[in-house]
Amino acid sequence: MAASNIVVIMDFDKTIIDCDRDNWVVDELGVTDLFNQLLPTMPWNSLMDTMMKELHSQGITIHDIEAVLKRTPIHPRIIQAIKSAHGLGSSAMFFIETILEHHGLKECFSEINTNPSFVDEEGRLRIFPLHDFNKHPHGCHHPCPPNMCKGIVIERIQADLSAMEEKKTIIYMGDGLGDFCPSLKLGDGDYMLPRKDFPVWDLICRNRKFIQAEICEWSNGMEFECLLLNLISKISIDRDNRNDNTAQLYSDCKLQTIPRAAAYEAFTNTLYVPH
């Protein structure tokens, strides 16, 4: 298995960025009260589409929303980790792309799976669910939001990978309830990296026997960087050891060090799944 046969899949909200980007936009643009009032009455994506309509009626432009998104909190070590690894890349695509472009990360990802969005002829941002839960619900029984089952996305990625000559190791990083379903799809030899003390970590702790992948937890941007880059190094060294029959012992992968050049080389084929 070559170093490029490592596939990294990352959640977005509270994994790459340190907040929920929908809530960030709503709070920063001063429509939190209306958002909270409507929250119990409609699905999340419909609510966000309604909020974009409200902001448009108040004279808030796409450029105003972009300015808010560019202030979204993200740990600098996470930015450095993604750039060092040079990965090829559930709210709207517009939100994700704006944030990634601002931090110079968009070109680091080869694929983004999220809810579609577009700016209409009136300059209003429209947001729609990835899965049309009214006409074609995804039917997953795990705690996946109705607009997106990441387990289905993982299965599609795995089907694409199975057509390739060599097996690829998947590393999945996430924090929310919706990241539990894809963790169940990972196999022996893959890695699940849940954010400690977040919902997916709690679910995994209570359902550990159902997870085939190796689990490595992380808490903050510094651990995100250290764990991800060292894990890539570990996978690559394990591969080399299998090839030359040399034994190697490892301590906690969060504590290992890795040359940045090795991390860059390892990430030549990477995909991305946002929240």
N, C-alpha and C positions, 0 to 999 in steps of 0.2 A: 504494500500500500504506500504509494508516494505521498509526500507531504501535502500535495495539492488535493489529496483525497480526503480532506477534512472539510466538512460542511457545517458552517455555523449559522444558526437560526436565532434571531433575537426578537424579543418583545420590544415595544417602544415605550409606552407610558410606564413610569416608575421603574424602568430597567435602563434604557438608554438615557431618557430624560428623567428628572427627579420629581415629576408631578404628573397629573393627568392633564394633557394639553387642552381638552375640551373645557374642563373646569378653569384652567388658567386663562383661556380667552374670555370666557364668560365673566370671571371675576375682574380681570384687568379692564374690561370694557364696560363694567358697571351694570350688568343685567342679571346679577345673582338672584335677586328677589324674584324676578319673573321666572327664571330658570327653576328655582325651588318650588314655586307655585305650580308650574306645569309638569314637573318631574313625575308625580304619581299618575298622570293622565295619559301618557303616551310613551311609545318605545324611544330608546335613547337617540337613535339616528333621526327619527322624526322630530324629536325635541331639538336637536342641534340644528336641523334644517329650519325649524321655526325660529330659533334664536338668531340665525343668520338673516332671516327675513326681518326680524325686529331691529337688528343692528343696522340693516340697510335702510329701514324706514327712518332711523335716527340720523342718517347721513354718514354712518360709518362706512368707509370704503375698504376695498381689498387691500390697499396700501396700509391702512390703519391696522388691519388684522395682521398683515405681514410684520409690521413693526412690533406688535405684541408678541408674536411667535418668536421673533428674534431675541426676545428677552427671556424666553423659556429657560428655567434653570437646568443646567447639565453639568455634571462634575467634570473638570478638566482632564482628570485621569481617564475617564471613559472616552473622551474625544481622542486622547493620545493612544489609548488601547486600540481603538478602531482604526486609526490612521496607521499605527505600527503594524497591525495585522493586515491592513489593506484588504478587508473583506469586500467582495464584489456585491451591495445593498439589499383601538378601533375608533379611529375617527376618520377624518377625511384624508385622502391622498395629498390635498393641498397643504394641510397642516404639517404632515410628515416631511414632504419635499421642501417646504419653506425652512423648517428647522435644520434639516440635514444640509441643505445648500448653504445656509448661513454659517455653519460650522465647518464647511468644506468636507462633508462626509457623504454626500449623495453618491459620488462616483465610487465610493467604497462598497456599495451594495449592488449585486447583480439582479436582484428581484425584490419587489415590494408587493406584499399582499395586504390590501386594506379596503376600506369602504370607498367606492368611487365618488368623486366630486367634480364639479365644474363651475365656472363662472358664466352665468347666463348673459343674455343680451342687455340686461339692465344693470350689469355689474354686480349682481348678487351671487354670493357663494351658495351653491346647492349641494346637499349631502345626502347620499343614499346608502342603504345597507349592501354589503357584499352578497349576502344571501337574502333574497326576497322572502321574508318569513311569512308573508300573506299568501303568495302564490306557490312558492317552492321552499318550505321550511327544511332546514338541514336534518332535523329529526334526531339529533344527538341527545342522549339521556344524561350526559355528564353536565356539570355546571357551566355550559357554554352560553354566551349571550345569543339571542335569536339572530342577530345580524351576521355572526361569524363563528364557525366551528373550526378552530385551529387544527384539531385532529384530522379533519378532512383535508386541510391544506398540507399537513405533514404526509398523509397517505399519498397525495398526488406527487409530492416531492420524492418520496420513497419509490414510487412507481417509475419516475423519471430516472432515478439513480440506479434502479435495478437493471436497466437496459445497458448500463455501462459495464466495461470489462472488469474493473476492479471494485471491490467493496469500499464504500466510503463511510467514515465515522462521522456521526452527527453529534454536534454540541448544541444544546438548546438552552437559552437563557430567558427566564421570565419571572413574573411576580404575582400575577393575578389568578383568580379562579379559572379563567379561560385558558390558562396555561397548563392546567392539570390534564385535560384530555389529550393534548399532544404528547405529554410525558408518558402516557400509557401506550403510545404508538412506537416509542423508541425501543430498540432491541438491545440484546447483550452486546457490549462493546461500544455502545453510544453513551453519551453523558448528558445528564439533566442538571442544570445549574440554577436552582431556585434562590430567590432573594430571601434571606433569613427573616423570620417574623412577619412575613407578608402572606396573603391568603394561600398561594400555591404551596408554600413551604409547610404550612399547617396541614393542608390536605395530604401532601406527600408523607408527612410524618405519621399521619393516622392511617395511611394506606400503602405503607412501604412495600408490602409483599406483592403488590400489583405492578410495581415499577421494575422493569428488567434492566434499565440503564443504571450506570454508576451515578451516584448523587454527590455533588460538591456544592456546598452553600456559600453564599457571599452576602455582605451587608451594605457595602458602600462603594464609591467609585474607586478607591484605592484597591480594595479586594477584588472588584470587578476586573481591573487591569491585571493584577498579579495572577489571579486564578485563571483567567482566559489565556493569557500568553504562556503561562507555565504548563497549562494543560495541553496546549498545542505542542509544546516541546516534549512533554511526556509521551504523547501519542507517537510522535515522530521517532523518539528514542526507542520506544517499545517495538516499533516496526523494524528499526535497524537491528535491535537485539534478536528479534525472531529470525532475521536474515542471516546473522553471523553466530547465533547460538551463544551469545555472551549474556551472562546474568547481570541484572541491574536492580537495585533496590531504590524505592522512592519514599520520601517523607510526605507530609501533607502538601498537596500540589499548590496550595495557596502560599506556601513559604519558599517555593523554589524560585530561582532566577532564570531568566531566559534572554539570550541575545536578541535584540530587536530585529536584526537581519534574518534570523531563523524564523521569527514570527511572520515577517513579511512574506517569506518564501512559502510558508505553510498555507497562506490564505489566498491561493490563486483561484479557488473555486468555491464561492460562498453565497448563500442565499439568506433571505431575511423575512421574517414574519412579524409584523407589528401587532400591537394590541388593538 
